[in-house]
Amino acid sequence: MKKILLVIIVITINQQVYSQLDIIGSFNSVDIGRNITITLKKDLKKHSFLFGAKYNINKIVHDNQNNVFRKRFYATDWQEHFGFNIGYQYNFSLKSSSLKPFAFYDFQFTNSHTRNLMYLPYDYDINGDVLYKEYLEFFGPFIALENNIGIGFTANLSENIFLSQKAGVGIVTFHGNDPKRPFINGSWEFGYIISIGLGYHLKK
């Protein structure tokens, strides 16, 4: 028992010696919209674990594609602006210490309404052509669970400040019920993430 306890202590000390704590502020374009994240990143040699909070940015979209969810999430109160993200990175070793590539998994949680601008037929003109009318509807709220994998890199800008960029693809699942949008619960679509941010080394 004493030997096991000694091994645990040695491993813990070793991890603390070789671990690093960073804070990263990022702008992200994802399947459901855009957001800003503030994330803590804990490095344990080649492995990094991330947890943070995010703020969803409302954007009015008029792309006329009748998408249900893609770029349609729109916060209707202050609570819906906020969500969270967690992630994992595997850091590759390079001779250059300033540029560090990595593979990543990113999970983002959002609970918000959607804003949908639709053009639907409502009548016929005297020639028999279909007439369309514009409808603006808010549906939800729905929970979006975004899971993305991809690659990225960090580049040191100074001793404590670094640039972080990553891009990846994945799957988004949607959960919730709205009588105006039946059969939504459990639906999914392919998603993506493009992210750029600045980080600061809190601990080396």
C-alpha positions in Angstrom: 0.0 0.0 0.0 2.8 2.4 0.8 4.5 1.6 -2.5 1.3 2.4 -4.4 0.8 5.6 -2.5 4.4 6.6 -3.3 3.9 5.9 -7.0 0.8 8.1 -7.1 2.6 10.9 -5.4 5.5 10.7 -7.8 3.2 10.7 -10.8 1.3 13.7 -9.5 4.4 15.7 -8.8 5.8 14.7 -12.3 2.6 15.9 -14.0 2.6 19.2 -12.1 6.3 19.8 -13.1 5.6 19.2 -16.8 2.1 20.6 -17.0 1.1 24.0 -18.2 -2.1 26.1 -17.7 -3.2 28.5 -20.5 -6.2 30.7 -21.1 -7.5 31.2 -24.7 -10.0 33.6 -26.1 -11.4 32.5 -29.5 -13.8 33.5 -32.2 -15.5 30.5 -33.7 -17.7 29.9 -36.7 -19.7 26.8 -36.3 -22.7 25.1 -37.9 -25.4 26.8 -35.9 -23.8 30.3 -35.9 -20.9 32.2 -34.3 -19.6 32.5 -30.8 -16.8 33.7 -28.6 -15.2 31.3 -26.1 -13.0 31.8 -23.0 -11.2 28.5 -22.4 -8.8 27.1 -19.8 -6.3 24.6 -21.3 -4.4 22.2 -19.1 -1.3 20.6 -20.7 0.0 17.2 -19.6 2.9 16.6 -21.9 1.4 15.6 -25.3 -2.2 15.8 -24.0 -4.3 18.9 -23.4 -7.7 19.2 -21.7 -9.9 22.2 -22.3 -13.0 23.6 -20.6 -14.6 27.0 -21.1 -17.7 29.2 -21.4 -19.0 30.6 -24.7 -21.2 33.6 -25.7 -23.4 33.0 -28.8 -23.5 36.0 -31.2 -26.8 36.7 -32.8 -26.7 37.2 -36.6 -29.6 37.9 -38.9 -29.3 35.5 -41.9 -31.1 36.0 -45.2 -29.5 33.3 -47.4 -32.9 32.0 -48.7 -31.9 28.4 -48.2 -34.7 27.5 -45.8 -32.3 25.8 -43.4 -33.8 24.7 -40.2 -30.7 25.0 -38.0 -27.6 25.9 -40.0 -26.7 29.5 -38.9 -30.2 29.9 -37.5 -29.6 29.8 -33.7 -30.7 33.2 -32.3 -30.8 34.0 -28.6 -34.1 35.6 -27.5 -32.9 36.4 -23.9 -29.6 36.8 -22.1 -29.5 33.2 -20.9 -29.6 31.8 -24.4 -26.5 33.7 -25.3 -24.4 31.5 -23.0 -23.2 27.9 -23.3 -20.1 25.9 -22.7 -17.4 23.9 -24.5 -15.0 21.1 -23.6 -12.3 19.5 -25.6 -9.1 17.4 -25.9 -6.0 18.0 -27.9 -3.1 15.6 -28.8 0.0 17.7 -29.4 2.6 16.7 -32.0 6.3 17.2 -31.3 8.3 19.3 -33.7 11.9 20.6 -33.5 10.5 24.1 -33.8 9.3 25.2 -30.4 7.4 28.2 -31.7 4.9 26.2 -33.9 3.0 23.3 -32.3 0.4 21.3 -34.4 -2.3 19.3 -32.8 -5.3 17.1 -33.4 -8.4 18.0 -31.5 -11.9 17.0 -30.4 -14.3 19.9 -29.6 -17.7 19.7 -27.9 -20.1 22.7 -27.7 -23.4 23.0 -25.9 -26.1 25.5 -26.9 -29.7 26.0 -25.7 -31.4 28.6 -27.8 -34.2 29.5 -30.2 -33.8 29.6 -33.9 -34.7 32.5 -36.2 -36.1 31.4 -39.5 -37.1 33.6 -42.5 -39.2 31.6 -44.9 -40.9 32.2 -48.2 -44.0 30.0 -48.6 -46.7 29.9 -51.3 -50.0 31.4 -50.3 -52.0 32.1 -53.4 -52.0 32.3 -57.3 -52.0 35.3 -59.5 -54.4 35.7 -62.5 -51.9 33.9 -64.8 -51.8 30.9 -62.4 -48.3 31.6 -61.1 -47.6 30.9 -57.5 -47.3 33.9 -55.1 -45.0 33.7 -52.2 -45.1 35.5 -48.8 -42.3 36.1 -46.4 -42.7 34.7 -42.9 -40.5 35.3 -39.9 -40.7 32.6 -37.2 -38.9 31.8 -33.9 -38.8 28.1 -33.0 -37.6 26.3 -29.9 -35.7 26.5 -27.7 -33.6 23.7 -28.9 -30.4 22.1 -27.5 -27.6 21.7 -30.0 -24.7 19.3 -29.2 -21.8 20.0 -31.6 -19.1 17.4 -31.9 -16.1 18.2 -34.1 -12.7 16.7 -34.8 -9.9 18.3 -36.8 -6.4 19.7 -36.8 -4.8 23.0 -35.7 -1.7 24.7 -34.4 -0.4 27.2 -31.9 2.3 29.7 -32.6 4.2 31.7 -30.0 4.0 35.4 -30.5 6.0 36.2 -27.4 7.1 34.4 -24.2 3.6 34.3 -22.8 1.3 35.0 -25.7 0.4 32.6 -28.5 -1.9 32.4 -31.6 -4.2 29.4 -31.8 -6.0 28.3 -35.0 -8.0 25.1 -35.8 -10.5 23.7 -38.3 -12.6 20.6 -38.3 -15.8 18.8 -39.2 -18.3 16.7 -37.3 -21.9 16.1 -36.4 -24.5 18.2 -34.6 -27.5 16.7 -32.9 -30.6 18.7 -31.9 -33.0 18.0 -29.0 -36.2 19.7 -28.0 -39.8 20.0 -29.0 -41.9 22.7 -30.7 -45.4 22.1 -32.0 -44.6 24.2 -35.0 -41.5 22.0 -35.8 -42.5 18.4 -35.2 -40.0 15.5 -35.5 -37.0 17.7 -34.6 -35.9 15.8 -31.4 -32.9 13.7 -32.1 -32.3 15.0 -35.6 -28.8 15.7 -36.8 -26.7 17.2 -39.6 -23.1 17.5 -40.6 -21.3 20.4 -38.9 -17.9 22.2 -38.8 -15.8 24.5 -36.7 -13.3 27.2 -37.8 -11.6 28.9 -34.9 -8.9 31.6 -34.3 -7.8 32.9 -30.9 -5.2 34.3 -28.7 -3.8 32.5 -25.7 -1.8 33.4 -22.6 0.4 31.1 -20.6 -0.7 31.4 -17.0 1.7 28.7 -15.7 4.8 27.0 -17.0 
